Amino acid sequence: MGEDLLLAMAGVDKRFAGIPALIGASFEVRRGEVHALIGQNGAGKSTLIKVLTGYHKKDAGSVSFDGKPFEVTSPQQAQASGISTIYQEINLVPYRSITENICLGREKRRFGLLDWGAMHAEAERLLARFNIKADVRRPVMEFSTATQQMVAIARAIGFDAKLVIMDEPTSSLDEREVGVLFDVIRQLKAEGVSVVFVSHKLDELYAVCDRVTIMRDGRTVRVAEISGIGKLDLVSSMLGREIARVEGHATAFTDRDPAKLGETLFAAEHLSAGSAVRDVSFSIRRGEIAGFAGLLGAGRTETARLAFAADKRSGGTMTLGGAPYDPASPIDAIAAGLGFCTEDRKAEGIVPDMSVAENMMLALMPKLAKSGIIDEARQRVVVEKFIKALSIKCSGPNQKIRELSGGNQQKVLLGRWLATEPRLLILDEPTRGIDVGAKGEIQALIKSLADDGLAVLMISSELEEVIEGADRVFVLREGLTVSEMTRAEASEDAIMAAMAEGSPEAAR
């Protein structure tokens, strides 16, 4: 191992319940280097970091840090060994002061008592690196999210770490604050501290990183000098386009006739909500499958949640059926004719210990209840209808949904929303995590629903699914709609160019 290597991880495997999350993954960081770690959802970035910092125990592989074999069993141990981690979710103690948060775990003492003067001075010194002047005696909950993020970063830096891991550190920062953070990163580099920088914002990688490691499906697929790889090449490696072309996986979507599409059902203009959605506009016609394409963090799911009123928008307008549409909650959205199959089937979709019937009827329950009493006969008719129509493989309506395969669980969720007779169905990663056969069935169902006049908004990270399935494709990048393409215009090169540069012209 070279003398300039601070961290070396090789052949790292990790499984959860038999399912591989890391497969022979490797990761190396030099001393005084800013190293980007990137990949789509499920690529293995977080698992790799958690193995390094002691959250997870690896199943195989080797790790060395600062020239010695390295294995810790807790983040506290990792921190004591010189590895500090700043997480995307701000993990501060809200009711405690800035000083207490920054000095937590490394309190200064004098004559056996806490030396508050020294700790206040330390907190003020660390915040000064970020050009922040604040009353460090006040609780952090009284400060903005951006200031809290800076406090979390200051705390990590304060441990005199040899390696600082920053997981999406700019997610709560404005442009000026990002610039200040980058200055601090450059200071750390000049002091010989290494930084692992995890970000989905490509421009940030080129602004501050020296090298990049790209992960996909639990594997390390590429390591390169950041100056020697273009944005389009970076996106291509993240999505694995060359591999997909060789394997030639086709979808179950077939050509559709644009002339058969109806009038515009739903339109959104200039939607915004914080930094995740800055200016998104799109529309969907009756019987149309509209696709959202974009990298992780582009704002696709966040935009869908605004349409469904799961989150509150700060700006923009929406219309449904030609009339203003301004739902106050998902209940209003459902009543107006929207359905939403969420990306995280297990966390936000199914209720695992409830039956197939109970899961399917959740959204329809208010309509089936009379004076608070469920009409079981009507419920049984509806459930059996969709079990048959969607070819759900189960022993019966009373089988626990957790006993079903992923594909059949997804069909139950589709049935849940179809039972409400929606006008617009939002499908966020509808085929993620299910086998090839079930994937084809789901895709065929989506096409059939659109052929019957249902408007569909489909979000997918698989380019084939978007290109072959969508009548129009809207490409989002960092919270903006950067391109709208017809089926004829949508190609892998054009979509990847818009993802990378913000314009399909970059491919030409």
Solvent accessible surface area in square Angstrom, and as a share of the most:
residue,aa,sasa,rsa
1,M,133,0.59
2,G,42,0.40
3,E,165,0.74
4,D,77,0.40
5,L,20,0.10
6,L,4,0.02
7,L,0,0.00
8,A,18,0.14
9,M,2,0.01
10,A,51,0.40
11,G,37,0.36
12,V,0,0.00
13,D,47,0.24
14,K,24,0.10
15,R,129,0.47
16,F,82,0.34
17,A,111,0.86
18,G,51,0.49
19,I,119,0.61
20,P,59,0.37
21,A,25,0.19
22,L,1,0.01
23,I,60,0.30
24,G,42,0.40
25,A,0,0.00
26,S,42,0.27
27,F,7,0.03
28,E,80,0.36
29,V,0,0.00
30,R,88,0.32
31,R,107,0.39
32,G,16,0.16
33,E,7,0.03
34,V,1,0.01
35,H,0,0.00
36,A,0,0.00
37,L,0,0.00
38,I,3,0.02
39,G,4,0.04
40,Q,22,0.10
41,N,71,0.37
42,G,73,0.70
43,A,3,0.02
44,G,9,0.09
45,K,24,0.10
46,S,62,0.40
47,T,20,0.12
48,L,2,0.01
49,I,14,0.07
50,K,71,0.30
51,V,13,0.07
52,L,5,0.02
53,T,2,0.01
54,G,7,0.07
55,Y,110,0.42
56,H,54,0.24
57,K,146,0.62
58,K,35,0.15
59,D,85,0.44
60,A,44,0.34
61,G,36,0.35
62,S,65,0.42
63,V,14,0.08
64,S,22,0.14
65,F,9,0.04
66,D,42,0.22
67,G,47,0.45
68,K,141,0.60
69,P,127,0.80
70,F,25,0.11
71,E,103,0.46
72,V,16,0.09
73,T,115,0.67
74,S,31,0.20
75,P,40,0.25
76,Q,128,0.57
77,Q,86,0.38
78,A,1,0.01
79,Q,60,0.27
80,A,94,0.73
81,S,47,0.30
82,G,9,0.09
83,I,3,0.01
84,S,0,0.00
85,T,27,0.16
86,I,4,0.02
87,Y,42,0.16
88,Q,75,0.33
89,E,127,0.57
90,I,48,0.24
91,N,77,0.40
92,L,22,0.11
93,V,61,0.35
94,P,66,0.41
95,Y,166,0.63
96,R,132,0.48
97,S,11,0.07
98,I,0,0.00
99,T,0,0.00
100,E,47,0.21
101,N,1,0.00
102,I,0,0.00
103,C,1,0.01
104,L,87,0.43
105,G,63,0.61
106,R,51,0.19
107,E,70,0.32
108,K,78,0.33
109,R,154,0.56
110,R,150,0.55
111,F,174,0.73
112,G,58,0.55
113,L,131,0.65
114,L,65,0.32
115,D,35,0.18
116,W,104,0.37
117,G,51,0.49
118,A,36,0.28
119,M,3,0.01
120,H,23,0.10
121,A,57,0.44
122,E,24,0.11
123,A,0,0.00
124,E,81,0.36
125,R,131,0.48
126,L,2,0.01
127,L,1,0.01
128,A,61,0.47
129,R,53,0.20
130,F,2,0.01
131,N,112,0.57
132,I,29,0.15
133,K,203,0.86
134,A,29,0.22
135,D,67,0.35
136,V,0,0.00
137,R,141,0.51
138,R,95,0.35
139,P,39,0.24
140,V,1,0.01
141,M,96,0.43
142,E,97,0.43
143,F,32,0.14
144,S,67,0.43
145,T,74,0.43
146,A,13,0.10
147,T,23,0.14
148,Q,38,0.17
149,Q,0,0.00
150,M,2,0.01
151,V,1,0.00
152,A,6,0.05
153,I,0,0.00
154,A,1,0.00
155,R,34,0.12
156,A,6,0.05
157,I,13,0.06
158,G,8,0.07
159,F,43,0.18
160,D,129,0.67
161,A,7,0.06
162,K,94,0.40
163,L,0,0.00
164,V,1,0.01
165,I,1,0.00
166,M,0,0.00
167,D,29,0.15
168,E,14,0.06
169,P,0,0.00
170,T,2,0.01
171,S,31,0.20
172,S,37,0.24
173,L,16,0.08
174,D,78,0.40
175,E,157,0.71
176,R,147,0.54
177,E,25,0.11
178,V,24,0.14
179,G,33,0.32
180,V,14,0.08
181,L,0,0.00
182,F,15,0.06
183,D,74,0.38
184,V,0,0.00
185,I,0,0.00
186,R,110,0.40
187,Q,73,0.32
188,L,5,0.03
189,K,78,0.33
190,A,92,0.71
191,E,113,0.51
192,G,44,0.43
193,V,22,0.13
194,S,0,0.00
195,V,0,0.00
196,V,1,0.00
197,F,0,0.00
198,V,3,0.02
199,S,5,0.03
200,H,36,0.16
201,K,42,0.18
202,L,6,0.03
203,D,67,0.35
204,E,16,0.07
205,L,0,0.00
206,Y,69,0.26
207,A,52,0.41
208,V,12,0.07
209,C,9,0.05
210,D,43,0.22
211,R,20,0.07
212,V,0,0.00
213,T,0,0.00
214,I,1,0.00
215,M,0,0.00
216,R,41,0.15
217,D,98,0.51
218,G,1,0.01
219,R,118,0.43
220,T,33,0.19
221,V,53,0.31
222,R,82,0.30
223,V,76,0.44
224,A,20,0.16
225,E,84,0.38
226,I,12,0.06
227,S,108,0.70
228,G,66,0.64
229,I,5,0.03
230,G,44,0.42
231,K,44,0.19
232,L,64,0.32
233,D,54,0.28
234,L,0,0.00
235,V,0,0.00
236,S,12,0.08
237,S,13,0.08
238,M,8,0.03
239,L,23,0.12
240,G,4,0.04
241,R,10,0.04
242,E,97,0.43
243,I,87,0.44
244,A,16,0.12
245,R,128,0.47
246,V,131,0.75
247,E,102,0.46
248,G,53,0.51
249,H,110,0.49
250,A,87,0.67
251,T,25,0.15
252,A,37,0.29
253,F,14,0.06
254,T,81,0.47
255,D,128,0.66
256,R,27,0.10
257,D,67,0.35
258,P,79,0.50
259,A,91,0.70
260,K,167,0.71
261,L,19,0.10
262,G,27,0.26
263,E,107,0.48
264,T,67,0.39
265,L,3,0.01
266,F,1,0.00
267,A,21,0.16
268,A,0,0.00
269,E,87,0.39
270,H,111,0.49
271,L,0,0.00
272,S,24,0.15
273,A,24,0.18
274,G,61,0.59
275,S,68,0.44
276,A,41,0.32
277,V,1,0.00
278,R,115,0.42
279,D,59,0.31
280,V,0,0.00
281,S,30,0.19
282,F,8,0.04
283,S,27,0.17
284,I,0,0.00
285,R,84,0.31
286,R,80,0.29
287,G,6,0.05
288,E,1,0.01
289,I,0,0.00
290,A,0,0.00
291,G,0,0.00
292,F,0,0.00
293,A,1,0.00
294,G,1,0.01
295,L,13,0.07
296,L,39,0.20
297,G,30,0.28
298,A,4,0.03
299,G,2,0.02
300,R,22,0.08
301,T,38,0.22
302,E,63,0.28
303,T,0,0.00
304,A,0,0.00
305,R,65,0.24
306,L,5,0.03
307,A,1,0.01
308,F,13,0.05
309,A,14,0.11
310,A,35,0.27
311,D,57,0.30
312,K,184,0.78
313,R,55,0.20
314,S,91,0.59
315,G,24,0.23
316,G,28,0.27
317,T,86,0.50
318,M,5,0.02
319,T,52,0.30
320,L,12,0.06
321,G,38,0.36
322,G,71,0.68
323,A,52,0.40
324,P,125,0.78
325,Y,14,0.05
326,D,109,0.56
327,P,18,0.11
328,A,94,0.73
329,S,35,0.22
330,P,49,0.31
331,I,135,0.68
332,D,61,0.32
333,A,0,0.00
334,I,44,0.23
335,A,87,0.68
336,A,30,0.23
337,G,11,0.11
338,L,1,0.00
339,G,0,0.00
340,F,9,0.04
341,C,4,0.03
342,T,23,0.14
343,E,50,0.22
344,D,67,0.35
345,R,30,0.11
346,K,145,0.61
347,A,79,0.61
348,E,100,0.45
349,G,8,0.07
350,I,14,0.07
351,V,57,0.33
352,P,59,0.37
353,D,92,0.48
354,M,55,0.25
355,S,11,0.07
356,V,0,0.00
357,A,8,0.06
358,E,73,0.33
359,N,0,0.00
360,M,0,0.00
361,M,0,0.00
362,L,67,0.33
363,A,18,0.14
364,L,12,0.06
365,M,52,0.23
366,P,106,0.67
367,K,125,0.53
368,L,2,0.01
369,A,31,0.24
370,K,131,0.55
371,S,118,0.76
372,G,70,0.67
373,I,129,0.65
374,I,56,0.29
375,D,37,0.19
376,E,118,0.53
377,A,56,0.44
378,R,110,0.40
379,Q,33,0.14
380,R,131,0.48
381,V,100,0.57
382,V,29,0.17
383,V,1,0.00
384,E,86,0.39
385,K,122,0.52
386,F,21,0.09
387,I,29,0.15
388,K,172,0.73
389,A,63,0.49
390,L,8,0.04
391,S,65,0.42
392,I,10,0.05
393,K,137,0.58
394,C,35,0.21
395,S,104,0.67
396,G,19,0.18
397,P,40,0.25
398,N,128,0.66
399,Q,40,0.18
400,K,74,0.31
401,I,0,0.00
402,R,126,0.46
403,E,100,0.45
404,L,15,0.08
405,S,59,0.38
406,G,22,0.21
407,G,4,0.04
408,N,17,0.09
409,Q,11,0.05
410,Q,5,0.02
411,K,5,0.02
412,V,0,0.00
413,L,3,0.01
414,L,2,0.01
415,G,0,0.00
416,R,19,0.07
417,W,22,0.08
418,L,19,0.10
419,A,10,0.08
420,T,11,0.06
421,E,146,0.65
422,P,16,0.10
423,R,93,0.34
424,L,1,0.00
425,L,0,0.00
426,I,0,0.00
427,L,1,0.01
428,D,1,0.01
429,E,10,0.04
430,P,3,0.02
431,T,3,0.02
432,R,82,0.30
433,G,68,0.66
434,I,20,0.10
435,D,93,0.48
436,V,119,0.68
437,G,50,0.48
438,A,16,0.12
439,K,44,0.19
440,G,21,0.20
441,E,70,0.31
442,I,0,0.00
443,Q,4,0.02
444,A,50,0.38
445,L,32,0.16
446,I,0,0.00
447,K,40,0.17
448,S,55,0.35
449,L,29,0.15
450,A,2,0.01
451,D,79,0.41
452,D,121,0.63
453,G,40,0.38
454,L,19,0.10
455,A,1,0.00
456,V,0,0.00
457,L,1,0.00
458,M,0,0.00
459,I,1,0.00
460,S,1,0.01
461,S,25,0.16
462,E,67,0.30
463,L,2,0.01
464,E,29,0.13
465,E,1,0.01
466,V,0,0.00
467,I,31,0.16
468,E,57,0.26
469,G,0,0.00
470,A,0,0.00
471,D,10,0.05
472,R,37,0.14
473,V,0,0.00
474,F,4,0.02
475,V,0,0.00
476,L,1,0.00
477,R,39,0.14
478,E,36,0.16
479,G,0,0.00
480,L,61,0.30
481,T,40,0.23
482,V,38,0.22
483,S,11,0.07
484,E,96,0.43
485,M,6,0.03
486,T,64,0.37
487,R,52,0.19
488,A,104,0.81
489,E,102,0.46
490,A,8,0.06
491,S,48,0.31
492,E,33,0.15
493,D,75,0.39
494,A,11,0.09
495,I,0,0.00
496,M,8,0.03
497,A,0,0.00
498,A,0,0.00
499,M,7,0.03
500,A,0,0.00
501,E,84,0.38
502,G,17,0.17
503,S,37,0.24
504,P,20,0.13
505,E,103,0.46
506,A,50,0.39
507,A,37,0.29
508,R,207,0.75
